[in-house]
Amino acid sequence: MTAFVESRPMSAARPIEKGETLLSVDGVSLSFGGVRALTNVSFDIKKGEVRAIIGPNGAGKTSMLNVINGFYHPQQGTIAYKGQVRRRQKPYEAASQGIGRTFQNVALFKGMSTLDNIMAGRTLKMGVGLFWQLFRYGPALNEEIEHRKKVEEIIDFLEIQHIRKTPVGKLPYGLKKRVELGRALAMEPELLLLDEPMAGMNLEEKEDMSRFILDVREQFGTTIALIEHDIGVVMDLSDRIVVLEYGRKIADGSAEEVQNNQAVIDAYLGVAH
């Protein structure tokens, strides 16, 4: 039986200030048939922080991100965003409310250029009707010019000017990851969910991506929830870390607290409980 309750309108809600809770996960459980992906997981994400979600393979990390952005609907528990409890929200609704996402496996349009892939992230920001868009005339042309300016700013920010017209299918993996980050940034998210943004990268590419993640927070004020297997990167980037194992939360705190938590050490060493 679901524990979700009807969402209440936020008509007079005040803006969330830095350091206040932007999103809270309360008692979330998710099952697929007899398989328990998440069991009674609770944590929060503060506005302006980098919040890491880590754990061994199969811990439920990606399932947790899928719950946050509405791709999965848990059987129990609640997700509250900006103080509003959400009930069976769809991914496009989460995106329209300011939750952006990158994926564990790169999900780009391979035949399209870098610029056009990032431009696709502006779709929710476009307001003119289909008629004007078909003819690229009048309001549609003016709107496209403004959106392209924003996309060019993101291209400059990510230092990918040299591949702006290159089809992404021809790019090396590290640059594809950077383009995917650019597409997510084009949505101007308030909360950005990054699912293993450095998977498959070499050391230099990881250093670049780490720098961009910190710059995204500092320059755009974006709150970031991060899944990453490179523990060194996690410890360097994160303000707080929540640790999952077999779908259960086993630790939550600062990098130092998590590093010294015996349950976390055992989980990563594969010690039987």
C-alpha positions as CSV (number, residue, x, y, z in Angstrom):
1,M,0.0,0.0,0.0
2,T,1.4,3.3,-1.0
3,A,2.3,6.0,1.5
4,F,2.0,8.8,-1.0
5,V,-0.4,11.6,-0.2
6,E,-1.9,14.2,-2.6
7,S,0.4,17.1,-3.4
8,R,-0.6,20.4,-2.0
9,P,-0.3,23.6,-4.0
10,M,2.6,25.9,-3.4
11,S,1.0,29.1,-4.3
12,A,2.6,31.2,-1.6
13,A,5.8,29.1,-1.2
14,R,8.9,31.2,-0.6
15,P,12.1,30.5,-2.5
16,I,14.4,27.9,-1.0
17,E,17.6,29.5,0.3
18,K,21.1,28.1,0.2
19,G,21.6,25.5,2.9
20,E,17.9,24.7,3.3
21,T,16.4,21.4,2.2
22,L,15.6,21.4,-1.5
23,L,14.6,17.7,-1.8
24,S,13.8,15.1,0.8
25,V,13.5,11.4,0.5
26,D,11.4,9.8,3.3
27,G,11.1,6.1,3.8
28,V,11.2,5.2,0.1
29,S,10.9,1.5,-0.8
30,L,10.9,0.2,-4.4
31,S,10.3,-3.4,-5.5
32,F,10.3,-5.1,-8.9
33,G,8.3,-8.3,-8.3
34,G,10.2,-10.1,-5.5
35,V,13.3,-8.0,-5.9
36,R,13.8,-5.2,-3.4
37,A,15.7,-2.3,-5.1
38,L,15.2,0.2,-2.2
39,T,14.1,-0.4,1.4
40,N,13.0,2.4,3.7
41,V,15.6,4.9,2.4
42,S,15.6,8.5,3.8
43,F,17.9,11.4,3.2
44,D,17.8,15.0,2.1
45,I,19.6,17.3,-0.4
46,K,20.4,20.9,0.7
47,K,20.3,23.7,-1.8
48,G,23.7,24.6,-3.1
49,E,25.5,21.4,-2.1
50,V,27.1,18.5,-4.0
51,R,25.4,15.4,-2.5
52,A,26.9,12.0,-3.4
53,I,25.0,8.7,-3.4
54,I,27.5,5.8,-3.4
55,G,27.6,2.1,-2.8
56,P,28.7,-1.2,-4.3
57,N,27.2,-2.4,-7.6
58,G,23.6,-3.3,-7.2
59,A,23.1,-1.0,-4.2
60,G,20.1,0.8,-5.7
61,K,21.8,4.1,-6.6
62,T,20.4,4.5,-10.1
63,S,17.0,3.3,-8.9
64,M,17.1,6.2,-6.4
65,L,17.8,8.7,-9.1
66,N,15.0,7.2,-11.1
67,V,12.6,7.7,-8.2
68,I,13.7,11.3,-7.7
69,N,13.1,12.3,-11.4
70,G,9.8,10.4,-11.6
71,F,10.9,7.5,-13.9
72,Y,10.0,5.0,-11.1
73,H,7.2,5.3,-8.6
74,P,8.0,3.7,-5.2
75,Q,5.5,1.5,-3.4
76,Q,6.1,3.3,-0.1
77,G,7.5,6.6,1.1
78,T,7.5,10.1,-0.2
79,I,9.6,12.5,-2.3
80,A,9.2,16.2,-1.5
81,Y,10.7,18.8,-3.7
82,K,10.8,22.5,-2.6
83,G,8.5,21.4,0.3
84,Q,5.9,19.8,-1.9
85,V,5.2,16.1,-1.7
86,R,4.9,14.7,-5.2
87,R,2.6,12.0,-6.2
88,R,3.4,9.8,-9.2
89,Q,5.2,12.6,-11.0
90,K,6.3,12.0,-14.6
91,P,9.9,12.7,-15.8
92,Y,8.8,15.6,-18.0
93,E,7.0,17.1,-15.0
94,A,10.2,16.8,-12.9
95,A,12.2,18.4,-15.7
96,S,9.7,21.3,-16.0
97,Q,10.1,22.0,-12.3
98,G,13.9,22.2,-12.5
99,I,15.2,18.7,-12.1
100,G,17.8,17.8,-14.8
101,R,19.5,14.5,-15.5
102,T,22.4,12.8,-17.1
103,F,22.6,9.0,-17.5
104,Q,24.9,6.1,-16.7
105,N,25.1,5.2,-20.4
106,V,25.4,8.2,-22.7
107,A,22.0,9.1,-24.2
108,L,22.6,11.5,-27.1
109,F,21.4,11.9,-30.7
110,K,24.4,10.4,-32.4
111,G,23.7,11.8,-35.9
112,M,23.2,15.4,-34.6
113,S,25.9,17.9,-33.9
114,T,27.1,18.9,-30.4
115,L,25.2,22.2,-30.8
116,D,22.0,20.6,-31.8
117,N,22.2,18.0,-29.0
118,I,22.6,20.8,-26.4
119,M,19.8,22.8,-28.2
120,A,17.5,19.8,-27.5
121,G,17.8,20.6,-23.8
122,R,16.1,24.0,-24.4
123,T,12.9,22.3,-25.6
124,L,11.0,22.9,-22.3
125,K,12.0,26.6,-22.5
126,M,10.4,27.2,-25.9
127,G,7.0,28.8,-25.8
128,V,6.0,29.7,-29.4
129,G,3.4,27.6,-31.3
130,L,4.1,24.8,-33.7
131,F,3.0,27.0,-36.7
132,W,5.8,29.5,-36.1
133,Q,8.3,26.8,-35.4
134,L,7.6,25.0,-38.7
135,F,8.4,28.1,-40.7
136,R,11.1,29.5,-38.4
137,Y,9.6,32.9,-38.8
138,G,8.6,35.8,-36.6
139,P,8.4,34.9,-32.9
140,A,9.9,31.4,-33.6
141,L,13.0,32.8,-35.2
142,N,13.5,35.4,-32.4
143,E,13.1,32.7,-29.8
144,E,15.6,30.4,-31.5
145,I,18.2,33.1,-31.7
146,E,17.9,33.7,-27.9
147,H,18.1,29.9,-27.2
148,R,21.1,29.6,-29.4
149,K,22.8,32.3,-27.5
150,K,22.3,30.3,-24.3
151,V,23.6,27.2,-26.0
152,E,26.7,29.0,-27.2
153,E,27.4,30.2,-23.6
154,I,27.2,26.5,-22.4
155,I,29.6,25.4,-25.2
156,D,32.1,28.1,-24.2
157,F,31.7,27.2,-20.5
158,L,32.4,23.5,-21.2
159,E,35.3,24.4,-23.6
160,I,33.9,22.4,-26.5
161,Q,33.9,25.1,-29.2
162,H,36.0,22.9,-31.5
163,I,33.3,20.2,-31.7
164,R,30.2,22.4,-31.8
165,K,29.4,21.2,-35.4
166,T,30.7,17.7,-35.0
167,P,28.1,14.8,-35.0
168,V,28.4,13.4,-31.4
169,G,28.6,9.8,-32.8
170,K,32.1,10.7,-34.0
171,L,33.3,12.0,-30.6
172,P,35.4,10.1,-28.1
173,Y,33.6,9.0,-24.9
174,G,34.9,11.7,-22.6
175,L,33.6,14.5,-24.9
176,K,30.3,12.7,-25.3
177,K,29.9,12.9,-21.5
178,R,30.7,16.6,-21.6
179,V,28.1,17.2,-24.3
180,E,25.5,15.3,-22.2
181,L,26.3,17.5,-19.3
182,G,25.8,20.5,-21.6
183,R,22.4,19.3,-22.7
184,A,21.3,18.9,-19.0
185,L,22.6,22.4,-18.3
186,A,20.6,23.8,-21.2
187,M,17.5,23.0,-19.1
188,E,18.8,25.5,-16.5
189,P,18.1,22.9,-13.7
190,E,17.9,23.8,-10.1
191,L,18.7,20.2,-9.1
192,L,21.1,18.3,-11.4
193,L,21.2,14.5,-11.1
194,L,24.5,13.1,-12.4
195,D,24.6,9.3,-12.9
196,E,28.3,8.2,-13.1
197,P,29.5,11.3,-15.1
198,M,33.1,10.0,-15.0
199,A,32.5,6.3,-15.9
200,G,35.0,5.1,-18.5
201,M,37.2,8.3,-18.3
202,N,40.9,8.6,-18.0
203,L,42.5,10.6,-15.2
204,E,42.7,13.8,-17.2
205,E,39.1,13.6,-18.3
206,K,38.0,13.0,-14.7
207,E,39.9,16.1,-13.6
208,D,38.2,18.2,-16.3
209,M,34.8,16.8,-15.4
210,S,35.4,17.4,-11.6
211,R,36.3,21.0,-12.4
212,F,33.2,21.5,-14.5
213,I,30.9,20.0,-11.8
214,L,32.3,22.4,-9.2
215,D,32.0,25.3,-11.6
216,V,28.4,24.5,-12.4
217,R,27.6,24.8,-8.7
218,E,29.6,28.0,-8.2
219,Q,28.6,29.9,-11.4
220,F,25.0,28.7,-11.9
221,G,24.1,28.0,-8.2
222,T,23.0,24.5,-9.2
223,T,22.5,21.8,-6.6
224,I,24.0,18.5,-7.6
225,A,23.2,14.9,-6.7
226,L,26.0,12.7,-7.8
227,I,26.5,8.9,-8.3
228,E,30.1,8.0,-8.8
229,H,32.3,4.9,-8.3
230,D,35.6,6.7,-8.0
231,I,35.8,7.2,-4.3
232,G,38.7,9.7,-4.5
233,V,36.5,11.9,-6.7
234,V,33.5,11.5,-4.4
235,M,35.6,12.5,-1.4
236,D,37.0,15.6,-3.2
237,L,33.7,16.9,-4.6
238,S,31.0,16.1,-2.1
239,D,29.7,18.1,0.8
240,R,27.8,15.1,2.1
241,I,27.5,11.5,1.2
242,V,24.8,8.9,1.6
243,V,25.8,5.2,1.3
244,L,23.5,2.4,0.1
245,E,24.0,-1.3,0.2
246,Y,21.5,-3.8,-1.2
247,G,18.9,-1.0,-1.3
248,R,19.3,0.1,2.3
249,K,21.0,3.2,3.7
250,I,24.0,2.2,5.8
251,A,25.6,5.6,6.3
252,D,25.0,9.3,5.8
253,G,27.3,12.2,6.6
254,S,30.5,14.2,5.7
255,A,33.3,12.6,3.6
256,E,35.3,12.1,6.8
257,E,32.4,10.5,8.7
258,V,31.6,8.1,5.8
259,Q,35.3,7.2,5.2
260,N,35.6,6.1,8.8
261,N,32.3,4.2,9.0
262,Q,32.9,0.5,9.6
263,A,29.7,-0.5,7.8
264,V,30.9,1.4,4.7
265,I,34.3,-0.2,4.9
266,D,32.8,-3.6,5.2
267,A,30.4,-3.0,2.3
268,Y,33.2,-2.0,-0.1
269,L,35.4,-4.9,1.0
270,G,32.6,-7.3,0.6
271,V,32.5,-8.4,4.3
272,A,29.5,-10.6,5.0
273,H,27.0,-9.1,7.5
